[in-house]
Amino acid sequence: MDEASRTAPTDVTEPTRIDLHDPGAMRAMAHPLRLRLLGRLRVEGPATVGALADAVGESAGTVSYHVQTLAKHGFVIEAPDLARDRRERWWRAAHDMTTWSTAEHLGDPDALAAGAELRRAVLASYHAELLGALEAEAALEPEWLDAADSSDAGAHLTLDEARELVAELAAVREKWYRLGREPREGTRAIRFITHVFPRSAA
């Protein structure tokens, strides 16, 4: 048994997912600020609009509009159990993860375009996050800087081999996601991002 298996919490529930099929929901999510807000609610937990506004540096009115849009499409829900009075409104992420299938939409130009729009927004957010991590490196402790990694590789694979690679990477992500869903002593937030794609001819 490896170290992660020995130390992983035994009461962790399975992560919940929202599987997108509707182009409207895809386009609603394909907004930089909405992606940040949803990501923050998923990682940091429930929050009020005011707390979210402070965290992302936007006005409460702007954040409220985008939270309402996320709620309209089922990405976030109210958390009335956390409110201290009738005026206070808390929000929580409705799911842990978002999934969708590009292949499913090949026969639907509108859904295919909406999915591409969402993927571009997600990739832009990855890029911004990676550049932010680069800027923050100078303030990291040497041991944490040494534990970070940014790398890539390429290979000539069959279709079945490519599917196996994707499945193995998914298993690795799932293992460490389950272990680190809740903060523990000595931990800090870690981000891991993977991509597998056929290379273009260029």
C-alpha positions as YAML, in Angstrom:
chain: A
units: angstrom
residues:
- id: 1
  name: MET
  ca: [0.00, 0.00, 0.00]
- id: 2
  name: ASP
  ca: [1.45, 3.38, -0.95]
- id: 3
  name: GLU
  ca: [1.70, 6.44, 1.28]
- id: 4
  name: ALA
  ca: [-1.29, 8.19, -0.31]
- id: 5
  name: SER
  ca: [-3.50, 5.16, 0.27]
- id: 6
  name: ARG
  ca: [-2.40, 4.88, 3.90]
- id: 7
  name: THR
  ca: [-3.07, 8.54, 4.71]
- id: 8
  name: ALA
  ca: [-6.13, 9.24, 2.57]
- id: 9
  name: PRO
  ca: [-9.26, 10.05, 4.60]
- id: 10
  name: THR
  ca: [-11.63, 7.10, 4.77]
- id: 11
  name: ASP
  ca: [-14.82, 9.17, 4.87]
- id: 12
  name: VAL
  ca: [-14.26, 11.16, 1.66]
- id: 13
  name: THR
  ca: [-17.34, 11.12, -0.53]
- id: 14
  name: GLU
  ca: [-17.11, 10.65, -4.27]
- id: 15
  name: PRO
  ca: [-16.66, 13.96, -6.12]
- id: 16
  name: THR
  ca: [-19.83, 15.19, -7.77]
- id: 17
  name: ARG
  ca: [-19.87, 16.27, -11.42]
- id: 18
  name: ILE
  ca: [-22.04, 18.36, -13.70]
- id: 19
  name: ASP
  ca: [-22.00, 17.00, -17.25]
- id: 20
  name: LEU
  ca: [-22.70, 19.78, -19.74]
- id: 21
  name: HIS
  ca: [-24.88, 19.19, -22.78]
- id: 22
  name: ASP
  ca: [-26.65, 22.55, -23.18]
- id: 23
  name: PRO
  ca: [-24.83, 25.21, -25.26]
- id: 24
  name: GLY
  ca: [-26.37, 27.93, -23.07]
- id: 25
  name: ALA
  ca: [-24.77, 26.50, -19.93]
- id: 26
  name: MET
  ca: [-21.43, 26.18, -21.72]
- id: 27
  name: ARG
  ca: [-21.53, 29.81, -22.82]
- id: 28
  name: ALA
  ca: [-22.57, 30.91, -19.34]
- id: 29
  name: MET
  ca: [-19.51, 29.25, -17.89]
- id: 30
  name: ALA
  ca: [-17.19, 30.54, -20.63]
- id: 31
  name: HIS
  ca: [-16.49, 33.80, -18.83]
- id: 32
  name: PRO
  ca: [-13.19, 34.50, -17.01]
- id: 33
  name: LEU
  ca: [-14.80, 35.91, -13.88]
- id: 34
  name: ARG
  ca: [-17.42, 33.17, -13.64]
- id: 35
  name: LEU
  ca: [-14.71, 30.56, -13.93]
- id: 36
  name: ARG
  ca: [-12.79, 32.26, -11.10]
- id: 37
  name: LEU
  ca: [-15.87, 32.52, -8.90]
- id: 38
  name: LEU
  ca: [-16.91, 28.91, -9.45]
- id: 39
  name: GLY
  ca: [-13.35, 27.70, -8.91]
- id: 40
  name: ARG
  ca: [-13.10, 29.66, -5.67]
- id: 41
  name: LEU
  ca: [-16.37, 28.26, -4.35]
- id: 42
  name: ARG
  ca: [-15.24, 24.74, -5.21]
- id: 43
  name: VAL
  ca: [-11.84, 25.08, -3.56]
- id: 44
  name: GLU
  ca: [-12.43, 27.52, -0.70]
- id: 45
  name: GLY
  ca: [-16.02, 26.56, 0.11]
- id: 46
  name: PRO
  ca: [-19.22, 28.62, 0.49]
- id: 47
  name: ALA
  ca: [-19.02, 32.40, 0.56]
- id: 48
  name: THR
  ca: [-21.13, 35.53, 0.40]
- id: 49
  name: VAL
  ca: [-21.10, 37.83, -2.62]
- id: 50
  name: GLY
  ca: [-19.25, 40.39, -0.53]
- id: 51
  name: ALA
  ca: [-16.50, 37.93, 0.37]
- id: 52
  name: LEU
  ca: [-16.22, 36.81, -3.24]
- id: 53
  name: ALA
  ca: [-16.04, 40.42, -4.43]
- id: 54
  name: ASP
  ca: [-13.18, 41.12, -2.02]
- id: 55
  name: ALA
  ca: [-11.36, 37.98, -3.12]
- id: 56
  name: VAL
  ca: [-11.52, 38.69, -6.86]
- id: 57
  name: GLY
  ca: [-11.26, 42.48, -6.69]
- id: 58
  name: GLU
  ca: [-14.61, 43.25, -8.32]
- id: 59
  name: SER
  ca: [-17.67, 45.16, -7.16]
- id: 60
  name: ALA
  ca: [-20.38, 43.33, -5.25]
- id: 61
  name: GLY
  ca: [-22.89, 44.22, -7.98]
- id: 62
  name: THR
  ca: [-20.73, 42.68, -10.70]
- id: 63
  name: VAL
  ca: [-20.09, 39.53, -8.67]
- id: 64
  name: SER
  ca: [-23.77, 39.23, -7.77]
- id: 65
  name: TYR
  ca: [-24.74, 39.31, -11.46]
- id: 66
  name: HIS
  ca: [-22.26, 36.58, -12.36]
- id: 67
  name: VAL
  ca: [-23.19, 34.42, -9.38]
- id: 68
  name: GLN
  ca: [-26.84, 34.67, -10.39]
- id: 69
  name: THR
  ca: [-25.90, 33.59, -13.92]
- id: 70
  name: LEU
  ca: [-24.02, 30.59, -12.53]
- id: 71
  name: ALA
  ca: [-27.04, 29.76, -10.36]
- id: 72
  name: LYS
  ca: [-29.42, 29.98, -13.33]
- id: 73
  name: HIS
  ca: [-27.49, 27.19, -15.04]
- id: 74
  name: GLY
  ca: [-27.08, 25.03, -11.95]
- id: 75
  name: PHE
  ca: [-23.38, 25.64, -11.22]
- id: 76
  name: VAL
  ca: [-23.98, 27.21, -7.79]
- id: 77
  name: ILE
  ca: [-26.78, 27.06, -5.22]
- id: 78
  name: GLU
  ca: [-27.72, 29.11, -2.20]
- id: 79
  name: ALA
  ca: [-26.53, 28.01, 1.25]
- id: 80
  name: PRO
  ca: [-29.21, 29.49, 3.57]
- id: 81
  name: ASP
  ca: [-28.00, 27.37, 6.49]
- id: 82
  name: LEU
  ca: [-24.93, 29.62, 6.74]
- id: 83
  name: ALA
  ca: [-26.78, 32.95, 6.79]
- id: 84
  name: ARG
  ca: [-26.74, 34.84, 10.09]
- id: 85
  name: ASP
  ca: [-29.78, 36.95, 9.18]
- id: 86
  name: ARG
  ca: [-32.40, 37.29, 6.44]
- id: 87
  name: ARG
  ca: [-30.31, 39.74, 4.41]
- id: 88
  name: GLU
  ca: [-27.17, 37.63, 4.24]
- id: 89
  name: ARG
  ca: [-26.94, 35.27, 1.27]
- id: 90
  name: TRP
  ca: [-24.34, 32.54, 1.04]
- id: 91
  name: TRP
  ca: [-23.52, 30.53, -2.07]
- id: 92
  name: ARG
  ca: [-21.84, 27.18, -2.58]
- id: 93
  name: ALA
  ca: [-20.73, 25.21, -5.62]
- id: 94
  name: ALA
  ca: [-23.34, 22.67, -6.65]
- id: 95
  name: HIS
  ca: [-20.71, 20.19, -7.91]
- id: 96
  name: ASP
  ca: [-17.02, 19.43, -7.48]
- id: 97
  name: MET
  ca: [-16.18, 19.15, -11.18]
- id: 98
  name: THR
  ca: [-17.42, 20.03, -14.67]
- id: 99
  name: THR
  ca: [-17.27, 17.58, -17.58]
- id: 100
  name: TRP
  ca: [-18.44, 17.56, -21.19]
- id: 101
  name: SER
  ca: [-17.75, 15.55, -24.34]
- id: 102
  name: THR
  ca: [-16.60, 17.36, -27.46]
- id: 103
  name: ALA
  ca: [-17.16, 14.22, -29.53]
- id: 104
  name: GLU
  ca: [-20.82, 14.18, -28.45]
- id: 105
  name: HIS
  ca: [-21.36, 17.56, -30.13]
- id: 106
  name: LEU
  ca: [-19.74, 16.90, -33.50]
- id: 107
  name: GLY
  ca: [-23.14, 16.81, -35.20]
- id: 108
  name: ASP
  ca: [-24.38, 19.99, -33.47]
- id: 109
  name: PRO
  ca: [-22.57, 23.13, -34.73]
- id: 110
  name: ASP
  ca: [-24.03, 25.35, -31.98]
- id: 111
  name: ALA
  ca: [-23.01, 23.01, -29.17]
- id: 112
  name: LEU
  ca: [-19.61, 22.44, -30.78]
- id: 113
  name: ALA
  ca: [-18.99, 26.20, -30.98]
- id: 114
  name: ALA
  ca: [-20.16, 26.69, -27.39]
- id: 115
  name: GLY
  ca: [-17.86, 23.91, -26.20]
- id: 116
  name: ALA
  ca: [-14.91, 25.45, -28.06]
- id: 117
  name: GLU
  ca: [-15.71, 28.84, -26.49]
- id: 118
  name: LEU
  ca: [-15.71, 27.25, -23.03]
- id: 119
  name: ARG
  ca: [-12.46, 25.39, -23.66]
- id: 120
  name: ARG
  ca: [-10.76, 28.58, -24.84]
- id: 121
  name: ALA
  ca: [-11.86, 30.32, -21.65]
- id: 122
  name: VAL
  ca: [-10.59, 27.44, -19.51]
- id: 123
  name: LEU
  ca: [-7.26, 27.33, -21.33]
- id: 124
  name: ALA
  ca: [-6.88, 31.11, -20.90]
- id: 125
  name: SER
  ca: [-7.51, 30.70, -17.19]
- id: 126
  name: TYR
  ca: [-4.85, 27.97, -17.02]
- id: 127
  name: HIS
  ca: [-2.39, 30.27, -18.79]
- id: 128
  name: ALA
  ca: [-3.10, 33.13, -16.40]
- id: 129
  name: GLU
  ca: [-2.78, 30.83, -13.40]
- id: 130
  name: LEU
  ca: [0.53, 29.40, -14.59]
- id: 131
  name: LEU
  ca: [1.95, 32.87, -15.21]
- id: 132
  name: GLY
  ca: [0.77, 33.91, -11.74]
- id: 133
  name: ALA
  ca: [2.57, 30.92, -10.24]
- id: 134
  name: LEU
  ca: [5.73, 31.90, -12.12]
- id: 135
  name: GLU
  ca: [5.55, 35.43, -10.73]
- id: 136
  name: ALA
  ca: [5.10, 34.06, -7.20]
- id: 137
  name: GLU
  ca: [8.07, 31.70, -7.33]
- id: 138
  name: ALA
  ca: [10.52, 34.20, -5.83]
- id: 139
  name: ALA
  ca: [8.51, 34.24, -2.59]
- id: 140
  name: LEU
  ca: [8.29, 30.43, -2.27]
- id: 141
  name: GLU
  ca: [10.33, 28.49, 0.25]
- id: 142
  name: PRO
  ca: [13.11, 26.56, -1.57]
- id: 143
  name: GLU
  ca: [11.67, 23.17, -0.62]
- id: 144
  name: TRP
  ca: [8.23, 24.05, -2.05]
- id: 145
  name: LEU
  ca: [9.83, 25.51, -5.17]
- id: 146
  name: ASP
  ca: [11.82, 22.30, -5.60]
- id: 147
  name: ALA
  ca: [8.61, 20.26, -5.24]
- id: 148
  name: ALA
  ca: [6.93, 22.11, -8.13]
- id: 149
  name: ASP
  ca: [7.09, 20.88, -11.71]
- id: 150
  name: SER
  ca: [6.36, 22.08, -15.22]
- id: 151
  name: SER
  ca: [7.09, 19.58, -17.95]
- id: 152
  name: ASP
  ca: [5.82, 17.97, -21.13]
- id: 153
  name: ALA
  ca: [6.44, 14.96, -23.35]
- id: 154
  name: GLY
  ca: [5.37, 13.54, -26.68]
- id: 155
  name: ALA
  ca: [4.99, 10.05, -28.10]
- id: 156
  name: HIS
  ca: [3.65, 8.15, -31.12]
- id: 157
  name: LEU
  ca: [0.67, 6.20, -29.79]
- id: 158
  name: THR
  ca: [-2.19, 4.15, -31.15]
- id: 159
  name: LEU
  ca: [-5.75, 5.17, -30.37]
- id: 160
  name: ASP
  ca: [-5.98, 2.52, -27.63]
- id: 161
  name: GLU
  ca: [-2.66, 3.63, -26.16]
- id: 162
  name: ALA
  ca: [-3.79, 7.25, -26.10]
- id: 163
  name: ARG
  ca: [-6.96, 6.22, -24.27]
- id: 164
  name: GLU
  ca: [-4.85, 4.24, -21.79]
- id: 165
  name: LEU
  ca: [-2.63, 7.28, -21.18]
- id: 166
  name: VAL
  ca: [-5.67, 9.49, -20.50]
- id: 167
  name: ALA
  ca: [-7.11, 6.89, -18.11]
- id: 168
  name: GLU
  ca: [-3.82, 6.60, -16.19]
- id: 169
  name: LEU
  ca: [-3.48, 10.37, -15.84]
- id: 170
  name: ALA
  ca: [-7.10, 10.56, -14.68]
- id: 171
  name: ALA
  ca: [-6.37, 7.93, -12.03]
- id: 172
  name: VAL
  ca: [-3.38, 9.93, -10.77]
- id: 173
  name: ARG
  ca: [-5.43, 13.12, -10.58]
- id: 174
  name: GLU
  ca: [-8.23, 11.31, -8.78]
- id: 175
  name: LYS
  ca: [-5.84, 9.77, -6.23]
- id: 176
  name: TRP
  ca: [-4.30, 13.06, -5.16]
- id: 177
  name: TYR
  ca: [-7.57, 14.98, -5.43]
- id: 178
  name: ARG
  ca: [-9.20, 12.60, -2.98]
- id: 179
  name: LEU
  ca: [-6.27, 12.80, -0.58]
- id: 180
  name: GLY
  ca: [-6.17, 16.58, -0.59]
- id: 181
  name: ARG
  ca: [-9.81, 17.62, -0.68]
- id: 182
  name: GLU
  ca: [-9.60, 19.12, 2.81]
- id: 183
  name: PRO
  ca: [-6.75, 21.18, 4.31]
- id: 184
  name: ARG
  ca: [-4.59, 19.35, 6.83]
- id: 185
  name: GLU
  ca: [-1.66, 20.40, 8.97]
- id: 186
  name: GLY
  ca: [1.40, 21.01, 6.79]
- id: 187
  name: THR
  ca: [-0.54, 21.22, 3.53]
- id: 188
  name: ARG
  ca: [-0.94, 24.07, 1.08]
- id: 189
  name: ALA
  ca: [-3.08, 24.37, -2.03]
- id: 190
  name: ILE
  ca: [-1.47, 22.56, -4.97]
- id: 191
  name: ARG
  ca: [-2.60, 22.77, -8.59]
- id: 192
  name: PHE
  ca: [-2.08, 20.04, -11.19]
- id: 193
  name: ILE
  ca: [-3.15, 20.40, -14.82]
- id: 194
  name: THR
  ca: [-2.84, 17.75, -17.55]
- id: 195
  name: HIS
  ca: [-3.51, 17.79, -21.27]
- id: 196
  name: VAL
  ca: [-3.45, 15.00, -23.85]
- id: 197
  name: PHE
  ca: [-4.11, 15.86, -27.51]
- id: 198
  name: PRO
  ca: [-3.13, 14.80, -31.05]
- id: 199
  name: ARG
  ca: [-0.46, 17.17, -32.33]
- id: 200
  name: SER
  ca: [-1.18, 19.18, -35.46]
- id: 201
  name: ALA
  ca: [0.88, 18.64, -38.57]
- id: 202
  name: ALA
  ca: [2.54, 22.05, -38.21]
...
